[in-house]
Amino acid sequence: MPVRKVTYRLYPSRTQSVALSAALRLHQQLYNAALEQRIDAYRRRGVSLTYADQCHDLTALRQECPEFATLNCSSQQVTLRRLDKAFKAFFERVKTKGAAAGFPRFKSLARFPGFGFKSHGDGWRFTPGVEWRHGKLRLQGVGTIKARGQARQGGLIKASELLHRDGAWHLSLTLECPDITRSSGTEAVAFDWGTETFATLAVGEEDAPTMETVENPRWYRHEQQRITDLQQAVSRKRQGSNRRRKAARRLAKARARTARRRLDWQHKLSSDLVKRFALIAMEQLSVAAMTRSAAGTVDAPGKRVAQKAGLNREILDTAPSQFLSLVRYKVQETGTARLIEAPTRRLKPSQTCPCCGTVRKKALSERVHRCDVCGTTLPRDFASAWVVLRYAHGVLKANGSERPDAE
């Protein structure tokens, strides 16, 4: 069964907010203490502690420190599991050539997102409303908290996480849902992602597609002045003061609002694409490589650093990785549509003529594709999308399958 997550906004009373904040601080202290224990064990004895070792020590900690005994034990194990996953990811990065290792760090309370629970009914229980609209959360040591939100589809509750962000509490539920189905269309499309235009689409058959465009909403640019003003307001406040905390909270809310607007728009766009098309093709994108700094080093300083920083902001504002992940899972939910990701380095869509296949290197500033061999003249982004569309049709033919049709 597919697993989905749904988030509800919690509305605790003042007393409940104090209890939740106290629990969050204890989980943060547990995380940091467990990290320190692992570091100390390796330095002193050359021993790498495991999750099981620290769960065993947790029993002694709960006996020695009464404040930790007030928390749900399974919930504390989830916090220890989070640290264990951080170490496993660290060791994987160490093995990967060229990847920054990133040793697990101690977490301040501001950087500790929340705490989780495992089995439903063990220290917590969520009762959804009709059709999973709103509900109530019963939490050990806190009481019953009102929750607002709605799941697109209900399911079996497997786990939960309480998150504190932007001054508000949220409940993230992990649901095991019955088979989720979406309807898909019958057309084929390939799109070229960009910053000037969010996406340029090549729609139809591989020999004569039509061009469509999706404009870039530029969410950050619309809010940039307001966010800049709020950032300056934070910097003017004294470190550690209540006024600075309030200003930082206002800044976080402004940024969260921009992120929510972006996510909502991308959800709608990705749903529209999946409803309309049975074949969707796109390039494999490496956002980390595209947004790499141009600063260089002291010995070899970079060029046009400010321009590259501005381009990086525009790239990150479009959130291409987030959008592509939305398209991926929605295509999977149809059960009939196909998603093909073209290898950018091998295919070179922006350098290749879609009509004759001639490859010619172009500068990024060259926005019109002109082929010296066949004379084709097209907008560069549309030409790239057309190349990806041809590739997708070629993959289907090589696999001996036709374009999938909607059921």
N, C-alpha and C positions, 0 to 999 in steps of 0.2 A: 504493500500500500504506500502511496506517496505521503511524504511528511511535509507539512506546511507550518509556518509560524504566523501567528496573529497577535497584534499588540492592542491592548486596552489601556486607556488612561485611568489611573486610580485617583480617587478623591478621599484621602484619609482626613480624619479630624485632626485638630491640633495635637491632641494627646497621641494619636496614632502616628502622626508625622515624627514626633519625638522618638517613639519606639522604633520606627523604621530607620531613622537616622542612627540611633544607637546600634541597631543590628548591623547596619552598613559599616559603621566604624569597627565593630568587632570582627567582621569578615575581612576588612582591609588589614587589620592588625594580624589576623591569622595568616593571611596570604604572605605578608612581609616576614612574619616569624618563621613560616615554613621555608621561605626562600633563604633566610639567614641560616636556618638549620642545615639546609643542603650545602650552602657555601662553606660553612664551618666544618661539616663532616668531611668534605673533600679536602679542605686545607689541612686539617689536623690528622686525619686517618687515611686519606686517599680513597674514601668510600663514597659511592654515588647512591644516595638514598632513593628509594622508589616510592610510588604512591602508596603501596601496601605498608611500607615502613612508617610513613607519616600518619596513615590512618590508625596504626597501632599506637603511636605516640599521642594521637588526638585523645584517646581514652584517658591517658594520664593527665593531659592538659585540662580536660573537663573536670577532673577530680581536684586538681590543685587550684584552679582558677574558677570560682563560682560564676563569674560573669559569662564565661564561655559555655557553661552548662545550661544557661538560659536559652541558648540557641538550639535549633533543631540539628541533631547530629548528622542526618543525611545531607542537610544543606551545607554544613561545614565540609563534608566530604566532597561536595561539588566544587567548593572553593579550592580544596587541595587538588582535585582533578584538573582544575583550570591551570594551576601551576605546573602540574605534571605535563599537560599538553604544551605549555610554553617551553618546557625543557626539551620535549621530543621535537618540537618544531625547530628549536635552536640547533640540536644535533643534526637534523636534516639539512639545515642551511650550511652547517660546517662542512658537510660532505659535498654540497653543491659548489662547483667551481664558479668563482666570480660573484657569488652571493654574499652580502654582508651578514655576518653571523648573528649579531643582535642578541647578546646574552640577556636573559630575563631580568627585568628591573624591579626595584622596589617601587611600590605604588603609593602616591599621596592619596588622600581622601578624594581630592578633586578629580584624580585620574582613575579612580576605582569605580567602574560603571554600576555594579550591583551584585546581587547574589542570587543563586539559583536553588531549585528544589528538584528532587528526582520523582519518585513515585507519587502519583496523584492520591491524596489522602494521608500522606505521611508528613504531618505538620502544616498542611495547606489543603484547601479544597476550593475549586472554582465552580460556581453554579451559574451557568449562562441563562440569559433570558430567552424569550420566544425567538426562534430562528437565529439564535446566537447573537442577538442584539442586546448589548449591555450585559450586566451580570453582577455577581457579588463574590468577593474573595474572602474566604475565612482563613486567617493566618494565626499560627501558634504564637501566643504571647502578645498579639496585637489586636485581634478581634476581627469583626466583619467590616470590609471596606467596599464602598461602591465602585464599580468599574463601568466605564462607558466606551463603546466601540462596537464593531460588528465584524464577525468573520464571514468571508464570502461563502465558505462552506464549513460546516461543523465536522467533528470527528472525535476520535478517542484521544483524551488528554493524556499525554505521556510525561511531560515535564514542564517546568516554568522557570522564569527568571524575572526578578524584580529589578527594574532599572531606574536610577535617579539621574535625570538629565534635564538641563535647562530649568532647574528649580521645581520640577514636577516628577511624580512617580508614575511608572508605567509597568504593566504586567505583560510579559511576552510569553505566550503559550505555544508549546510544540504539540501539534495535532497530527494524529495518524488518520488520514482521510480515506474514504472510499475512492475508487477510481474517479479522477477528475477529468471531465471531458470538455473540450472547447470545439466549436465549429471552425472550420477553415474554408478558405475560398478555393478557386480553381486556377488563378493566374500565377505567373512566376515573376519574381522581382529580385534585383540585386541593388544594393545601395552603397554609395560611397559616403563615408562620414566625413564631416569637416567642421570648421569653426565659422566661416563666413555664412555658409548654409549648413544647417545641422545634418541634412542628408539629401543626396541627389539620387533619385531612383531611376533605374532602367527597367521598365515594365513591359512584359509581353514575351514574344518569341526572340530567340537569340539573333535572328537575321535582321529584324527591324523593330527594336524596342522603342517605346515612347519615353520621353523624359518627364519626370515630376520632381518637385522640390519640396522640402520641409524646412521652413525658415527656423533660424536659431533664435529662441526666445531671449537669450542673454540674461539669465536671471540675476547673476552677480552684478553685471553692469548696471542694471536698474536699481539695485540696492547698494551699490558701492559707496556712494556719498554718505548714506545713512550709517553704514557699517564703519566707514572711516571716522565719522564723527563720534560714534560710540567707542571705537578703539582709543581715540584721543582722550575721551572722557575717562576711560579706565586708567590711562597712563598719567593723568593729572592727579589721581587720587593717591593717598598715602598707602604704602604697602601694609596689608593686614587690617586695614580699617573696614568698618561696616559699609561705608560709602563706596569703597572700591569693590567690595563683594557685590553690592547692589548693581553697580555699573557693569561689572563683569557678567552678571546674570542677564542684564538687558542686552548686552552684546551677544551672549549665547542664544538668547531667544530670537534675535534678529537673524542670526546665521541659521538657526534651526528652521525658521520660517522659509528662508530661501531654499533650503534643502528639501523641505516638504513640498513646496511648489514645484520644484524640479522633478521630484519623484512622482508626484501626481501626474504631471504632464507626460512623463516617460511611460508610466503605466498605461495611460490612455492611448498614446501613439503605438506602443508595442501591441496592445490588444487590437487596435484597428488593422495593423499590418497582418497579424495572424488570422484575423477574421476574413481578410480579403485575399490572401495569397496561400497557395499550397506549396510553393517552393520559394524559400527565402535564402539568398546568398549574400555574403559579406566578407570583408577581409579579416584576417587574423591581426588584431591590433595589440601592440605592446605599449601601453600607456606610460609605463615606467621609462621606457626608452625615449618616447616622444617628449616627455616633460623633464628630461635630464637637463641640469643647469649648464649654461654656457660659460660659467665663471672661469673654468680652467684652474690652473695652479699659479703659484708665485713665479715659477720659472717660465711657464707657458700660459700667460693670461688669455682668457677667452675674448671673443669679439662680439659686439652688439649684445652685451649681457642684459641690459635693460629691455631691449626689444624681445629677447628670448624669454625673459621673465614674464613679460606681458602676454606673449603667446602661450606660455605654460598656464597662466591664469585662464585664458580663453578655453584652452583644451580641457582643463579640469572643471570648468563651469559647465561644459556639455556632459560631463560624467559618462564617457563612452562605455566604460566597463560595466557600469550599473545598467545602462540601457541594453547592452548585448546580453547580460545575464537575464534580464526580464524577457527578452525575445526567446532565449534558449528554453527556459522552463515553460513558457506558454506554447511554444512549438511542441514540446514533449507532451503537453496536456491534450493536444488535438488527437494524437495517435495516428494521424494521417499525413500531416504536413512534414516537409523535409527542410532541414537547416544545413547549409553547406558553408563552411568557412574556408576561404581560399588562402593558400600560403603566399603571403605578400612578398617575401624575399625571392621566391622562385618565380612567381607569376609576374611581378612588377606591373601592376595594373595602371599606375599613373604614367609609366614610360612606354606602354605598349599600345599600338594602334588596334582598335577593335575590329577593323575591317580587313587589314592585310597581315596583322601580327608583327609588323616592324617595331623593333625596340629602339627608342632614342631617348637619351637622358634629357630631362627638362629641369630647369630651375623652378623652385617653388613659386616664384613670382610669375611664372608663365602660366596663365590661367586658361589659355585656349590651346587645344590639341590640333596641330597641323602636321599631317603626314607628308613627307617629301616624296614618298614612293607612290601612294595611291591618291593623294590629294585630298584626303578626308579632313574636314575642318569641323570640330565639335567643341563644346565646353569641356574643359579638362575633366571635371568631376563626373560628367555624364559618360565620357569616354572610358574612365576608370570603372564605373559601374557596369558598363556594357562588357568590358573585358571579364569582369567577375561573373556576369550572367552567362557568357559563353563558357567559362570554365565550369560553372555549375551544371549546365546542360551536358557538357562533356563527361562529367563525373557520372551523371545518371545513365548516359549511353554506355559508358564503360562498364557499369555495373549491371547492364542489361535490364534496366528498369525505366519505365516512362515516368513522366511527372505525375505525382500523386494527385488524385482528385478528392474533393471533400465527399464525405459520406452523406 
